[in-house]
Amino acid sequence: MKPINPIQLKQLIEASLFVLAKPLSVKAIKETVLADFSVSRTRIQETLDELQQDYQERGVQLVKVASGYRFQTQEILSPYLQPLWQDKAPKYSRATLETLAVIAYRQPVTRGDIEYIRGVAISSQIIKSLVDRQWIKVVGHKEVPGKPALYATTSAFLDYFNVTKLADLPALTDVDSLHALFKKAQLAMDDIVELDDIVELDETVDLNEAVDLVQMEDLGEKHVATDSHTDKHHGNSDTVEAQAEPNSRDADHATQH
């Protein structure tokens, strides 16, 4: 193993974080770019701490997230950096946002659980869009007839929202923090959805509706309908009624697959 001086170590770690488009953990740094050098994890961690201090007051900061460390711009600068991207402002689905909220705060949950809480049937495209973005994944199967998949959030979800663990997510009673959290989710969602579910980015939307869904203690009886027919802003009453009993929702949904 070759020795490495403090300046070289700092430069190599800094350069590694710059060139990679995803977070790097201490373990990953040691096993890749520093594999040929004699350096302890403690020394790597100390160097990362120094780099964080170096970038603290700069436009680009070194931030620790669930998967490790990464460089990112200060969030306060985001509005001023937007003109650098000429793409059309992304669109997002209210149904997608609500589904993400339910999974984040009630995980692990089945598709039937999500439909019971939201009161509407979930399009397969919604689940697919969240899986494709690597924000949710299947973590197991519920022990009920049909063994429906259990969904939970991923480390990529935590990384995107700049938190290291689920406990760092805002409390459901912290409305302002939740609003900011899901506002960021809206900016990221660029999947194409049906016209009735699309809300333009610059429209005013009550984001607390998504929070209210996961705050409910007494769910009561719900009517199941397709998302494309139940947007209250469009007044479409073409619904398919069905009682969603808590003991049967997963078994019933499993038979559809």
Number of C-alpha atoms within 10 A of each C-alpha: 9 9 10 15 8 12 9 10 18 18 12 16 20 17 12 16 18 15 9 11 10 15 19 20 19 18 13 14 19 19 12 10 13 20 13 13 14 11 17 12 12 10 13 21 14 13 19 20 13 13 18 17 13 12 14 14 10 11 12 14 19 23 21 20 21 21 20 18 20 21 20 12 14 15 11 9 11 10 8 8 11 11 9 7 8 7 8 7 13 16 20 22 23 21 22 24 21 23 23 23 21 24 21 22 19 17 16 20 23 25 22 24 21 26 23 23 22 23 21 25 21 21 16 9 14 19 18 14 18 20 16 12 15 14 19 22 19 16 15 15 15 16 11 12 13 16 16 23 20 19 23 22 22 19 19 18 22 20 22 14 17 16 18 17 14 15 8 11 18 16 11 14 11 11 15 11 14 20 17 13 16 20 15 13 19 21 13 14 17 15 17 15 20 9 9 17 20 16 17 13 14 9 7 8 12 9 19 14 13 22 22 16 18 21 16 10 7 6 14 11 14 17 16 20 19 16 21 19 17 20 16 9 8 10 9 12 11 11 15 12 12 12 13 22 13 14 9 14 18 27 17 16 19 18 11 7 7
